[in-house]
Amino acid sequence: MDSSSTRRQNTRRKLFAAAVTLIAEQGFSSTTVDEIAERAGVAKGTVYYNFASKTDLFEELLRHGMELLTGSLRAAAEEAAERGGGRSGALDAMIRAELDFVARHPSLAQLYVAELWRTNRAWQPTLTRVRQQAVEVIESALREAGAEGDPVSESDIPLTASAVFGMVLVAALDWRSFQPERSVDEVHAALSRLLQGRLNGAVR
């Protein structure tokens, strides 16, 4: 990668960080391009050089964030598979990966949850698509359970995967907002017991 590409990626990361903080604090409509540029420490023209509009910036921010989460889930599942952990190990690893992601990016996770239900937004198709990519990583782990001998109903897999993804995400935000004194290890253990118990009961 040449130096200009590296600089552009670094600039976009700075703009993403500034935008996600401001929008989480005061909302999309109330946040201006001037404020984003000032918070990022760049000129206003730099924002428009990298993004066609504030809407384009926010759509790319949500896409970028969800792709990071999807990558974390996929890496966790692959590492568990390499250790021979099976479905149980993969789900446990993905629970931890999702918790770690929210711990690192709480404002981004809050924005994702808030925007997911606003179906009139210009970025809704992008958000729906990248959400599905994350859920499909969990679906894949559940389908592999069938190959291992766990009789997971094919019709239940998409809903179960969505439920796991959504539950961990919302529980993680609840933890960060209302029980921050708890460690990630405590939250991980509690969610793992809950989810593994429910899923194991469902596939017997």
Beta strands, then each sheet from edge to edge (+ up, - down):
end
